[in-house]
Amino acid sequence: MKKLFSIAVLILFSQFQVLNAIAGSDGQLEISSKKNNQDVKDCFESVNRGIFAFNQGLDKVIFKPLAKGYRKLPQPVRSGTSNALSNLGNLVTIPNNILQGQIKDASINSLRLIINSTLGIVGIFDVASYYGLQKLEKEDYGQTLGTWGVGEGCYFVLPVLGPTTVRDSIGSLANATGGDAWYNVTVANDTRYFNEADYYLTRLLSGIDFRAKNLESLDSLENTSIDLYASIRSLYLQDRQRKIKNLDEATETMSDDDWDEID
C-alpha cells in the first residue's frame, strides 16, 4: 500500500515537469506552425482531448490553489527552494550532457553541483554563479534520444502527467532505471540518510514551484487560445525541438527563472 501511495503521489505532481513549453514568462504567446511539429502524429486525438480536459480540471481544483498558497511564502524561501531543486536537477542533466557530447557543459554543471551542494548548503544558495559558473539549460534522456536521431513517435496526453511523445516517455523511464542518481539513493536503494519520501517531496515541491512562477502565463494562454489543446500541443513540440537542437532562438515558453528575478 505504501508503494502504491508513493507512486500515486509521484504521478500526481509530475505533470509540472512537462508544462515548461506552454507560455511566455510575460504571458505573451507566439504560436507558430512548423513543419517538424506537423510531422508528429496526434494518433489518439479524441482520447487525448478527453484526458486533457480531465487534467485541466485537476489543475483548477488542486494544482493552482497549491501554487497560489506557495506564492504567499517569503521570497527568500521560494528562491532557496527553487535553487535547491535546480541543483538536484543537475544529477540528470550531467549524464545527459555527457551522452550528448557536451563535455564542457558537463564540467560546468558538475562544478556547480559540487559548489552549491557544499558552500551553497545543499543548493539553497547559488554560490556557483558568483564564481562565473552560470546556470545552463536542463537536459533529459528524451532530449538525448532526440540528438541521437530517434523520432518523436506519436504525440499523446497522459492522465495527470500531461503532454508527451513516445520518445519522451521512453526517456522518462530512464530516470527510474538508474538514470537519476537522486531516485537511486532515495527510492531504488535502501539508504541510511534518505528514503522514498525525500524523493517524492522534491518532485512535489518542484511542481508547485514551477506552477507558482507561471500562474499568469497559464491564465493568459487559456484566455487567448481558441483551441487550448492545440496550442499546448504545438508549443510543447516546438520547445522540445528547440531544446534537442540547442537553439538560442526563443520559443515562447513559461518562465523557469529564479524567484528573485521574477520579483
C-alpha positions in Angstrom: 0.0 0.0 0.0 2.9 2.4 0.8 4.4 1.7 -2.6 1.1 2.4 -4.4 0.6 5.6 -2.4 4.1 6.8 -3.3 3.6 6.1 -7.0 0.3 7.9 -6.9 1.9 11.0 -5.4 4.7 10.9 -8.0 2.2 10.7 -10.8 0.0 13.4 -9.4 2.7 16.0 -9.3 4.9 15.0 -12.3 2.7 16.9 -14.8 4.5 20.1 -14.0 7.7 18.7 -15.5 6.1 18.8 -18.9 4.5 22.2 -18.6 7.6 24.3 -19.4 6.7 24.5 -23.1 3.4 26.3 -22.8 3.6 30.1 -22.3 6.0 33.0 -22.1 7.2 34.5 -18.8 5.4 37.7 -19.7 2.2 35.8 -20.7 2.5 36.8 -24.4 2.3 33.8 -26.7 3.6 33.2 -30.2 2.1 30.0 -31.6 3.7 29.2 -34.9 3.2 26.3 -37.2 6.4 24.5 -38.1 6.8 21.6 -40.4 8.6 19.4 -37.8 5.6 19.8 -35.5 3.2 18.9 -38.2 5.1 15.7 -38.8 4.4 14.4 -35.3 1.2 12.5 -35.4 -1.5 13.0 -32.8 -2.5 9.3 -33.1 -5.2 9.4 -30.4 -6.5 12.9 -30.6 -10.1 12.2 -29.5 -8.9 10.3 -26.4 -6.1 12.9 -25.8 -8.6 15.7 -25.7 -10.7 13.9 -23.0 -7.6 13.3 -20.9 -6.5 16.9 -21.4 -9.9 18.1 -20.1 -9.5 15.9 -17.1 -6.0 17.3 -16.4 -7.3 20.8 -16.7 -10.0 20.0 -14.1 -7.3 18.7 -11.7 -5.3 21.8 -12.2 -8.1 24.1 -11.2 -9.1 22.1 -8.2 -5.6 21.0 -6.8 -2.5 22.4 -8.5 -3.5 26.1 -9.0 -4.7 26.6 -5.4 -1.5 24.9 -4.1 0.6 27.2 -6.3 -1.2 30.3 -5.1 -0.6 29.3 -1.5 3.1 28.7 -2.2 3.4 32.1 -3.7 2.5 33.7 -0.4 5.7 32.4 1.2 8.5 34.9 1.7 10.7 35.4 -1.4 13.9 34.1 0.2 12.1 30.8 1.0 10.9 30.4 -2.6 14.3 31.3 -4.1 16.1 28.9 -1.8 13.7 26.1 -2.6 14.0 26.8 -6.4 17.8 26.8 -6.2 17.9 23.6 -4.2 15.6 21.8 -6.7 17.6 23.2 -9.7 20.8 21.8 -8.0 19.2 18.3 -7.8 18.2 18.6 -11.4 21.9 18.5 -12.3 22.0 14.9 -11.3 20.0 14.2 -14.5 21.5 17.0 -16.6 25.1 16.0 -16.2 24.9 12.4 -17.6 22.8 13.7 -20.5 25.5 16.4 -21.2 28.0 13.5 -21.4 25.8 11.3 -23.6 25.3 14.3 -26.0 29.0 15.0 -26.2 28.6 18.3 -24.2 31.8 17.8 -22.2 32.2 21.5 -21.3 28.7 21.8 -20.1 29.0 18.6 -18.1 32.1 20.1 -16.4 30.4 23.3 -15.6 27.3 21.6 -14.2 29.5 19.2 -12.2 31.3 22.1 -10.6 28.0 23.9 -10.0 26.7 20.8 -8.3 29.8 20.4 -6.0 30.0 24.1 -5.1 26.3 24.6 -4.5 25.9 21.3 -2.6 28.7 22.4 -0.2 29.2 26.1 0.0 25.6 26.7 -1.1 24.2 24.4 1.6 22.6 21.7 -0.5 21.9 24.2 -3.2 19.8 26.7 -1.3 22.3 29.4 -2.3 23.6 29.6 -5.9 27.2 30.3 -4.9 28.5 28.9 -8.2 27.0 31.8 -10.1 29.2 34.2 -8.1 32.2 32.3 -9.4 31.1 32.8 -13.0 29.5 29.3 -13.4 26.1 30.4 -14.7 23.2 28.0 -14.8 22.8 26.2 -18.1 19.9 24.6 -19.9 18.4 21.4 -18.4 18.9 18.2 -20.3 17.0 14.9 -20.1 17.0 11.5 -21.6 14.3 12.4 -24.1 16.5 15.2 -25.5 19.4 12.8 -25.7 17.4 10.3 -27.7 16.4 13.2 -30.0 20.0 14.2 -30.5 20.8 10.5 -31.4 18.2 10.7 -34.2 15.3 8.9 -32.5 12.0 10.2 -33.9 9.2 11.5 -31.6 6.7 8.8 -32.4 3.0 9.7 -31.6 2.1 12.6 -29.5 -0.3 11.8 -26.7 -1.5 13.1 -23.3 -1.2 11.1 -20.1 -3.6 11.4 -17.2 -2.2 14.0 -14.8 1.3 13.7 -16.4 0.2 15.7 -19.4 1.7 16.1 -22.9 4.5 13.8 -24.1 5.6 11.7 -27.1 6.7 8.1 -27.3 10.3 9.1 -27.4 10.0 11.4 -24.3 8.1 8.7 -22.4 10.9 6.2 -23.0 13.4 8.9 -21.9 11.4 9.4 -18.7 11.6 5.7 -17.9 15.4 6.1 -17.8 15.1 8.0 -14.5 13.6 5.0 -12.8 16.1 2.5 -14.3 19.3 4.0 -13.0 19.4 7.3 -14.9 18.6 9.6 -11.9 21.0 9.4 -9.0 18.6 11.1 -6.7 16.0 8.4 -7.5 18.6 5.7 -6.9 19.5 6.8 -3.4 16.0 7.6 -2.2 13.7 5.1 -3.9 15.6 2.3 -5.7 18.0 1.7 -2.8 17.5 1.5 1.0 19.9 4.1 2.3 20.6 5.3 5.8 20.2 9.0 5.1 17.4 9.2 2.5 14.1 7.5 1.8 11.3 7.5 -0.7 9.5 10.4 1.0 12.5 12.7 0.2 12.3 11.9 -3.5 8.5 12.4 -3.7 8.7 15.6 -1.7 11.2 17.1 -4.1 9.0 16.2 -7.0 6.0 17.8 -5.3 7.9 21.0 -4.5 9.4 21.2 -8.0 5.9 21.1 -9.5 4.4 23.6 -7.1 7.4 25.9 -7.5 7.1 25.8 -11.3 3.4 26.3 -11.4 3.6 29.2 -9.0 6.0 31.0 -11.3 3.6 30.7 -14.2 0.2 31.5 -12.8 -0.3 34.5 -15.1 1.2 32.7 -18.1 -1.2 29.8 -18.0 -4.1 32.1 -17.4 -3.1 34.2 -20.4 -2.8 31.1 -22.6 -6.1 29.8 -21.5 -7.9 33.2 -22.1 -6.3 33.9 -25.5 -6.3 30.4 -27.1 -9.1 29.5 -29.5 -8.1 25.8 -29.0 -6.1 25.4 -25.8 -5.4 21.7 -26.5 -3.9 22.5 -29.9 -1.9 25.5 -28.5 -0.3 23.4 -25.8 0.5 20.6 -28.3 2.1 23.0 -30.7 4.2 24.8 -28.1 5.3 21.5 -26.4 6.6 20.1 -29.6 8.3 23.4 -30.6 10.0 23.6 -27.3 11.2 20.0 -27.4 12.7 20.6 -30.9 14.4 23.8 -29.7 16.0 22.0 -26.7 17.1 19.0 -28.7 18.8 21.2 -31.3 20.2 23.5 -28.5 18.9 26.6 -30.4 19.4 30.0 -28.9 16.3 31.4 -30.7 13.5 31.7 -28.2 10.3 29.7 -28.3 7.7 31.4 -26.2 7.9 29.2 -23.0 6.9 29.5 -19.5 9.3 31.1 -17.0 11.7 28.9 -15.1 13.7 31.8 -13.7 14.8 32.3 -10.2 12.3 33.9 -7.8 14.5 36.9 -7.1 14.5 37.7 -10.9 10.7 37.4 -11.1 10.1 39.5 -8.0 
